[in-house]
């Protein structure tokens, strides 16, 4: 379980006024006490916020995906992107490319496991509905599908990087 996932749990528990939450999976044990639990006379921290107890480190890379597919990400036209300069000095216009964006917060993976090939590489042609990557969120692996057909022009995120909701992952040339 990553720090981002733990922080997201704390945010959810704080908003929903959950008194206590316990989670255990192998070596990972998490115990969060919310504000309503802390308003009593038990272990109230000075700040009055949630407290975390027993959070050991999680493994670096989890096993192959086994979760149900997630909703497809929203493919949106790239914002009025400035022209980028290539090595030869000529300008490349990125305004006609379409972005494939992340539908959730999590960890971005280009393949289903470290020993497998990436789902897509620069120059690959994708069709609407093709799996382009995996986003791990809360130990669930969600296959992200393309909502646009075209050619992958650029991968915008490094493998195994944390990503945010609506963050651009790929640039696709729809022509």
NUFI-535877 format. One record per residue (C-alpha): x, y, z; residue in three letters; residue number from 1. Coordinates in Angstrom, 1 decimal. Example, Ala and Ser with C-alpha at 12.3 -4.5 7.8 and 13.67 -1.06 7.14 Angstrom:
! NUFI-535877
<pt><px>12.3</px><py>-4.5</py><pz>7.8</pz><code>ala</code><pos>1</pos></pt>
<pt><px>13.7</px><py>-1.1</py><pz>7.1</pz><code>ser</code><pos>2</pos></pt>
This chain:
! NUFI-535877
<pt><px>0.0</px><py>0.0</py><pz>0.0</pz><code>unk</code><pos>1</pos></pt>
<pt><px>1.5</px><py>3.3</py><pz>-1.1</pz><code>unk</code><pos>2</pos></pt>
<pt><px>1.6</px><py>6.6</py><pz>0.9</pz><code>unk</code><pos>3</pos></pt>
<pt><px>-0.8</px><py>8.1</py><pz>-1.7</pz><code>unk</code><pos>4</pos></pt>
<pt><px>-3.3</px><py>5.3</py><pz>-1.0</pz><code>unk</code><pos>5</pos></pt>
<pt><px>-3.0</px><py>5.8</py><pz>2.7</pz><code>unk</code><pos>6</pos></pt>
<pt><px>-3.5</px><py>9.5</py><pz>2.4</pz><code>unk</code><pos>7</pos></pt>
<pt><px>-6.6</px><py>9.0</py><pz>0.2</pz><code>unk</code><pos>8</pos></pt>
<pt><px>-8.0</px><py>6.7</py><pz>2.9</pz><code>unk</code><pos>9</pos></pt>
<pt><px>-7.4</px><py>9.3</py><pz>5.6</pz><code>unk</code><pos>10</pos></pt>
<pt><px>-9.2</px><py>11.9</py><pz>3.4</pz><code>unk</code><pos>11</pos></pt>
<pt><px>-12.2</px><py>9.6</py><pz>2.9</pz><code>unk</code><pos>12</pos></pt>
<pt><px>-12.4</px><py>8.7</py><pz>6.6</pz><code>unk</code><pos>13</pos></pt>
<pt><px>-12.1</px><py>12.4</py><pz>7.6</pz><code>unk</code><pos>14</pos></pt>
<pt><px>-14.9</px><py>13.4</py><pz>5.2</pz><code>unk</code><pos>15</pos></pt>
<pt><px>-17.3</px><py>10.6</py><pz>6.1</pz><code>unk</code><pos>16</pos></pt>
<pt><px>-16.7</px><py>10.8</py><pz>9.9</pz><code>unk</code><pos>17</pos></pt>
<pt><px>-15.9</px><py>7.1</py><pz>10.2</pz><code>unk</code><pos>18</pos></pt>
<pt><px>-14.8</px><py>6.4</py><pz>13.7</pz><code>unk</code><pos>19</pos></pt>
<pt><px>-12.3</px><py>3.6</py><pz>13.1</pz><code>unk</code><pos>20</pos></pt>
<pt><px>-10.9</px><py>1.7</py><pz>10.1</pz><code>unk</code><pos>21</pos></pt>
<pt><px>-8.7</px><py>-1.4</py><pz>10.2</pz><code>unk</code><pos>22</pos></pt>
<pt><px>-7.1</px><py>-3.1</py><pz>7.2</pz><code>unk</code><pos>23</pos></pt>
<pt><px>-4.7</px><py>-6.1</py><pz>7.0</pz><code>unk</code><pos>24</pos></pt>
<pt><px>-3.2</px><py>-7.8</py><pz>4.0</pz><code>unk</code><pos>25</pos></pt>
<pt><px>-0.1</px><py>-9.9</py><pz>4.5</pz><code>unk</code><pos>26</pos></pt>
<pt><px>2.6</px><py>-7.7</py><pz>6.0</pz><code>unk</code><pos>27</pos></pt>
<pt><px>0.6</px><py>-4.5</py><pz>5.7</pz><code>unk</code><pos>28</pos></pt>
<pt><px>-1.5</px><py>-3.6</py><pz>8.7</pz><code>unk</code><pos>29</pos></pt>
<pt><px>-3.3</px><py>-0.3</py><pz>8.8</pz><code>unk</code><pos>30</pos></pt>
<pt><px>-5.4</px><py>1.2</py><pz>11.7</pz><code>unk</code><pos>31</pos></pt>
<pt><px>-6.9</px><py>4.6</py><pz>11.3</pz><code>unk</code><pos>32</pos></pt>
<pt><px>-9.0</px><py>6.3</py><pz>13.9</pz><code>unk</code><pos>33</pos></pt>
<pt><px>-11.2</px><py>9.2</py><pz>12.7</pz><code>unk</code><pos>34</pos></pt>
<pt><px>-12.3</px><py>12.4</py><pz>14.4</pz><code>unk</code><pos>35</pos></pt>
<pt><px>-15.5</px><py>10.9</py><pz>15.8</pz><code>unk</code><pos>36</pos></pt>
<pt><px>-13.5</px><py>8.2</py><pz>17.6</pz><code>unk</code><pos>37</pos></pt>
<pt><px>-10.9</px><py>10.7</py><pz>18.8</pz><code>unk</code><pos>38</pos></pt>
<pt><px>-13.6</px><py>13.0</py><pz>20.3</pz><code>unk</code><pos>39</pos></pt>
<pt><px>-13.9</px><py>10.5</py><pz>23.1</pz><code>unk</code><pos>40</pos></pt>
<pt><px>-11.4</px><py>10.0</py><pz>25.9</pz><code>unk</code><pos>41</pos></pt>
<pt><px>-9.2</px><py>7.5</py><pz>24.1</pz><code>unk</code><pos>42</pos></pt>
<pt><px>-5.7</px><py>8.4</py><pz>22.8</pz><code>unk</code><pos>43</pos></pt>
<pt><px>-6.7</px><py>11.9</py><pz>21.5</pz><code>unk</code><pos>44</pos></pt>
<pt><px>-3.8</px><py>13.4</py><pz>19.7</pz><code>unk</code><pos>45</pos></pt>
<pt><px>-3.1</px><py>17.1</py><pz>20.2</pz><code>unk</code><pos>46</pos></pt>
<pt><px>-4.0</px><py>18.0</py><pz>16.6</pz><code>unk</code><pos>47</pos></pt>
<pt><px>-7.4</px><py>16.2</py><pz>16.8</pz><code>unk</code><pos>48</pos></pt>
<pt><px>-6.9</px><py>14.6</py><pz>13.3</pz><code>unk</code><pos>49</pos></pt>
<pt><px>-6.8</px><py>10.9</py><pz>12.4</pz><code>unk</code><pos>50</pos></pt>
<pt><px>-3.8</px><py>8.9</py><pz>13.5</pz><code>unk</code><pos>51</pos></pt>
<pt><px>-2.1</px><py>6.0</py><pz>11.8</pz><code>unk</code><pos>52</pos></pt>
<pt><px>-0.7</px><py>3.0</py><pz>13.6</pz><code>unk</code><pos>53</pos></pt>
<pt><px>1.4</px><py>0.0</py><pz>12.3</pz><code>unk</code><pos>54</pos></pt>
<pt><px>2.1</px><py>0.8</py><pz>8.6</pz><code>unk</code><pos>55</pos></pt>
<pt><px>5.0</px><py>-1.3</py><pz>7.3</pz><code>unk</code><pos>56</pos></pt>
<pt><px>6.4</px><py>-0.9</py><pz>3.8</pz><code>unk</code><pos>57</pos></pt>
<pt><px>4.6</px><py>-2.6</py><pz>0.9</pz><code>unk</code><pos>58</pos></pt>
<pt><px>6.3</px><py>-4.6</py><pz>-1.9</pz><code>unk</code><pos>59</pos></pt>
<pt><px>7.6</px><py>-2.5</py><pz>-4.8</pz><code>unk</code><pos>60</pos></pt>
<pt><px>5.6</px><py>-4.2</py><pz>-7.6</pz><code>unk</code><pos>61</pos></pt>
<pt><px>2.5</px><py>-6.3</py><pz>-7.2</pz><code>unk</code><pos>62</pos></pt>
<pt><px>1.5</px><py>-9.4</py><pz>-9.2</pz><code>unk</code><pos>63</pos></pt>
<pt><px>-0.4</px><py>-9.5</py><pz>-12.5</pz><code>unk</code><pos>64</pos></pt>
<pt><px>-3.8</px><py>-7.8</py><pz>-12.6</pz><code>unk</code><pos>65</pos></pt>
<pt><px>-6.8</px><py>-9.7</py><pz>-11.5</pz><code>unk</code><pos>66</pos></pt>
<pt><px>-9.4</px><py>-7.0</py><pz>-10.9</pz><code>unk</code><pos>67</pos></pt>
<pt><px>-12.4</px><py>-6.1</py><pz>-12.9</pz><code>unk</code><pos>68</pos></pt>
<pt><px>-11.8</px><py>-3.5</py><pz>-15.7</pz><code>unk</code><pos>69</pos></pt>
<pt><px>-12.3</px><py>0.2</py><pz>-14.7</pz><code>unk</code><pos>70</pos></pt>
<pt><px>-14.4</px><py>2.7</py><pz>-16.7</pz><code>unk</code><pos>71</pos></pt>
<pt><px>-12.6</px><py>3.9</py><pz>-19.7</pz><code>unk</code><pos>72</pos></pt>
<pt><px>-10.7</px><py>7.2</py><pz>-19.4</pz><code>unk</code><pos>73</pos></pt>
<pt><px>-12.0</px><py>10.3</py><pz>-21.0</pz><code>unk</code><pos>74</pos></pt>
<pt><px>-10.1</px><py>11.1</py><pz>-24.2</pz><code>unk</code><pos>75</pos></pt>
<pt><px>-10.0</px><py>14.8</py><pz>-24.6</pz><code>unk</code><pos>76</pos></pt>
<pt><px>-8.4</px><py>17.0</py><pz>-27.3</pz><code>unk</code><pos>77</pos></pt>
<pt><px>-5.1</px><py>18.4</py><pz>-26.2</pz><code>unk</code><pos>78</pos></pt>
<pt><px>-5.4</px><py>21.9</py><pz>-24.9</pz><code>unk</code><pos>79</pos></pt>
<pt><px>-4.0</px><py>24.6</py><pz>-27.2</pz><code>unk</code><pos>80</pos></pt>
<pt><px>-0.6</px><py>23.1</py><pz>-27.0</pz><code>unk</code><pos>81</pos></pt>
<pt><px>2.4</px><py>25.2</py><pz>-27.9</pz><code>unk</code><pos>82</pos></pt>
<pt><px>4.5</px><py>24.0</py><pz>-30.8</pz><code>unk</code><pos>83</pos></pt>
<pt><px>7.5</px><py>22.0</py><pz>-29.7</pz><code>unk</code><pos>84</pos></pt>
<pt><px>10.8</px><py>22.2</py><pz>-31.4</pz><code>unk</code><pos>85</pos></pt>
<pt><px>12.4</px><py>19.0</py><pz>-32.7</pz><code>unk</code><pos>86</pos></pt>
<pt><px>16.2</px><py>18.4</py><pz>-32.8</pz><code>unk</code><pos>87</pos></pt>
<pt><px>16.5</px><py>19.6</py><pz>-36.4</pz><code>unk</code><pos>88</pos></pt>
<pt><px>15.0</px><py>23.0</py><pz>-35.4</pz><code>unk</code><pos>89</pos></pt>
<pt><px>11.6</px><py>22.5</py><pz>-37.1</pz><code>unk</code><pos>90</pos></pt>
<pt><px>8.4</px><py>23.0</py><pz>-35.1</pz><code>unk</code><pos>91</pos></pt>
<pt><px>6.0</px><py>20.2</py><pz>-34.3</pz><code>unk</code><pos>92</pos></pt>
<pt><px>2.3</px><py>21.2</py><pz>-33.8</pz><code>unk</code><pos>93</pos></pt>
<pt><px>0.8</px><py>19.0</py><pz>-31.0</pz><code>unk</code><pos>94</pos></pt>
<pt><px>-2.6</px><py>20.8</py><pz>-31.0</pz><code>unk</code><pos>95</pos></pt>
<pt><px>-4.2</px><py>18.1</py><pz>-33.3</pz><code>unk</code><pos>96</pos></pt>
<pt><px>-3.3</px><py>15.3</py><pz>-30.9</pz><code>unk</code><pos>97</pos></pt>
<pt><px>-5.8</px><py>13.7</py><pz>-28.5</pz><code>unk</code><pos>98</pos></pt>
<pt><px>-4.8</px><py>13.0</py><pz>-24.9</pz><code>unk</code><pos>99</pos></pt>
<pt><px>-5.7</px><py>9.7</py><pz>-23.1</pz><code>unk</code><pos>100</pos></pt>
<pt><px>-6.2</px><py>10.8</py><pz>-19.5</pz><code>unk</code><pos>101</pos></pt>
<pt><px>-6.2</px><py>8.9</py><pz>-16.2</pz><code>unk</code><pos>102</pos></pt>
<pt><px>-9.7</px><py>8.1</py><pz>-14.8</pz><code>unk</code><pos>103</pos></pt>
<pt><px>-8.3</px><py>7.7</py><pz>-11.3</pz><code>unk</code><pos>104</pos></pt>
<pt><px>-5.5</px><py>8.3</py><pz>-8.8</pz><code>unk</code><pos>105</pos></pt>
<pt><px>-3.1</px><py>5.4</py><pz>-8.6</pz><code>unk</code><pos>106</pos></pt>
<pt><px>0.2</px><py>4.0</py><pz>-9.9</pz><code>unk</code><pos>107</pos></pt>
<pt><px>0.7</px><py>3.8</py><pz>-13.7</pz><code>unk</code><pos>108</pos></pt>
<pt><px>2.1</px><py>0.6</py><pz>-15.3</pz><code>unk</code><pos>109</pos></pt>
<pt><px>2.8</px><py>0.2</py><pz>-19.0</pz><code>unk</code><pos>110</pos></pt>
<pt><px>2.6</px><py>-3.7</py><pz>-18.8</pz><code>unk</code><pos>111</pos></pt>
<pt><px>0.8</px><py>-6.3</py><pz>-16.7</pz><code>unk</code><pos>112</pos></pt>
<pt><px>4.0</px><py>-7.4</py><pz>-15.0</pz><code>unk</code><pos>113</pos></pt>
<pt><px>7.7</px><py>-6.4</py><pz>-15.0</pz><code>unk</code><pos>114</pos></pt>
<pt><px>8.7</px><py>-9.2</py><pz>-17.4</pz><code>unk</code><pos>115</pos></pt>
<pt><px>5.9</px><py>-8.5</py><pz>-20.0</pz><code>unk</code><pos>116</pos></pt>
<pt><px>6.0</px><py>-6.1</py><pz>-22.9</pz><code>unk</code><pos>117</pos></pt>
<pt><px>4.3</px><py>-2.8</py><pz>-22.7</pz><code>unk</code><pos>118</pos></pt>
<pt><px>0.7</px><py>-2.7</py><pz>-23.9</pz><code>unk</code><pos>119</pos></pt>
<pt><px>1.5</px><py>0.1</py><pz>-26.3</pz><code>unk</code><pos>120</pos></pt>
<pt><px>4.7</px><py>1.9</py><pz>-27.5</pz><code>unk</code><pos>121</pos></pt>
<pt><px>5.3</px><py>5.0</py><pz>-29.5</pz><code>unk</code><pos>122</pos></pt>
<pt><px>4.2</px><py>4.3</py><pz>-33.1</pz><code>unk</code><pos>123</pos></pt>
<pt><px>1.7</px><py>1.6</py><pz>-32.2</pz><code>unk</code><pos>124</pos></pt>
<pt><px>-1.8</px><py>1.9</py><pz>-33.7</pz><code>unk</code><pos>125</pos></pt>
<pt><px>-4.7</px><py>1.6</py><pz>-31.1</pz><code>unk</code><pos>126</pos></pt>
<pt><px>-8.4</px><py>1.2</py><pz>-31.7</pz><code>unk</code><pos>127</pos></pt>
<pt><px>-11.2</px><py>2.4</py><pz>-29.5</pz><code>unk</code><pos>128</pos></pt>
<pt><px>-11.4</px><py>-0.1</py><pz>-26.5</pz><code>unk</code><pos>129</pos></pt>
<pt><px>-7.8</px><py>-1.3</py><pz>-26.7</pz><code>unk</code><pos>130</pos></pt>
<pt><px>-6.0</px><py>-1.6</py><pz>-23.4</pz><code>unk</code><pos>131</pos></pt>
<pt><px>-3.2</px><py>0.9</py><pz>-23.2</pz><code>unk</code><pos>132</pos></pt>
<pt><px>-2.0</px><py>0.6</py><pz>-19.6</pz><code>unk</code><pos>133</pos></pt>
<pt><px>-2.9</px><py>-0.4</py><pz>-16.0</pz><code>unk</code><pos>134</pos></pt>
<pt><px>-3.6</px><py>1.9</py><pz>-13.1</pz><code>unk</code><pos>135</pos></pt>
<pt><px>-3.2</px><py>0.3</py><pz>-9.6</pz><code>unk</code><pos>136</pos></pt>
<pt><px>-5.4</px><py>1.8</py><pz>-7.0</pz><code>unk</code><pos>137</pos></pt>
<pt><px>-5.9</px><py>0.3</py><pz>-3.6</pz><code>unk</code><pos>138</pos></pt>
<pt><px>-4.3</px><py>-3.1</py><pz>-4.6</pz><code>unk</code><pos>139</pos></pt>
<pt><px>-6.8</px><py>-3.3</py><pz>-7.6</pz><code>unk</code><pos>140</pos></pt>
<pt><px>-5.4</px><py>-3.3</py><pz>-11.1</pz><code>unk</code><pos>141</pos></pt>
<pt><px>-7.6</px><py>-1.4</py><pz>-13.5</pz><code>unk</code><pos>142</pos></pt>
<pt><px>-7.1</px><py>-1.8</py><pz>-17.3</pz><code>unk</code><pos>143</pos></pt>
<pt><px>-7.3</px><py>1.6</py><pz>-19.0</pz><code>unk</code><pos>144</pos></pt>
<pt><px>-8.8</px><py>1.5</py><pz>-22.5</pz><code>unk</code><pos>145</pos></pt>
<pt><px>-8.4</px><py>4.0</py><pz>-25.3</pz><code>unk</code><pos>146</pos></pt>
<pt><px>-11.5</px><py>6.0</py><pz>-26.2</pz><code>unk</code><pos>147</pos></pt>
<pt><px>-9.9</px><py>7.1</py><pz>-29.5</pz><code>unk</code><pos>148</pos></pt>
<pt><px>-8.4</px><py>5.3</py><pz>-32.5</pz><code>unk</code><pos>149</pos></pt>
<pt><px>-5.1</px><py>6.4</py><pz>-33.8</pz><code>unk</code><pos>150</pos></pt>
<pt><px>-1.3</px><py>6.2</py><pz>-33.4</pz><code>unk</code><pos>151</pos></pt>
<pt><px>0.5</px><py>6.6</py><pz>-30.1</pz><code>unk</code><pos>152</pos></pt>
<pt><px>2.7</px><py>9.6</py><pz>-30.5</pz><code>unk</code><pos>153</pos></pt>
<pt><px>4.1</px><py>10.0</py><pz>-27.0</pz><code>unk</code><pos>154</pos></pt>
<pt><px>4.0</px><py>8.3</py><pz>-23.6</pz><code>unk</code><pos>155</pos></pt>
<pt><px>3.7</px><py>11.1</py><pz>-21.1</pz><code>unk</code><pos>156</pos></pt>
<pt><px>4.3</px><py>9.1</py><pz>-17.8</pz><code>unk</code><pos>157</pos></pt>
<pt><px>7.1</px><py>7.0</py><pz>-16.6</pz><code>unk</code><pos>158</pos></pt>
<pt><px>6.4</px><py>3.3</py><pz>-15.7</pz><code>unk</code><pos>159</pos></pt>
<pt><px>5.5</px><py>2.7</py><pz>-12.0</pz><code>unk</code><pos>160</pos></pt>
<pt><px>4.9</px><py>6.5</py><pz>-11.4</pz><code>unk</code><pos>161</pos></pt>
<pt><px>2.1</px><py>7.9</py><pz>-9.2</pz><code>unk</code><pos>162</pos></pt>
<pt><px>-0.6</px><py>9.6</py><pz>-11.3</pz><code>unk</code><pos>163</pos></pt>
<pt><px>-3.5</px><py>11.9</py><pz>-10.5</pz><code>unk</code><pos>164</pos></pt>
<pt><px>-7.1</px><py>12.0</py><pz>-11.7</pz><code>unk</code><pos>165</pos></pt>
<pt><px>-7.4</px><py>13.5</py><pz>-15.3</pz><code>unk</code><pos>166</pos></pt>
<pt><px>-3.6</px><py>13.4</py><pz>-15.8</pz><code>unk</code><pos>167</pos></pt>
<pt><px>-2.6</px><py>13.0</py><pz>-19.4</pz><code>unk</code><pos>168</pos></pt>
<pt><px>-1.0</px><py>9.6</py><pz>-20.0</pz><code>unk</code><pos>169</pos></pt>
<pt><px>-0.6</px><py>9.3</py><pz>-23.8</pz><code>unk</code><pos>170</pos></pt>
<pt><px>-0.8</px><py>11.6</py><pz>-26.9</pz><code>unk</code><pos>171</pos></pt>
<pt><px>-2.6</px><py>10.0</py><pz>-29.8</pz><code>unk</code><pos>172</pos></pt>
<pt><px>-2.7</px><py>11.1</py><pz>-33.4</pz><code>unk</code><pos>173</pos></pt>
<pt><px>-6.3</px><py>10.4</py><pz>-34.5</pz><code>unk</code><pos>174</pos></pt>
<pt><px>-5.6</px><py>10.9</py><pz>-38.2</pz><code>unk</code><pos>175</pos></pt>
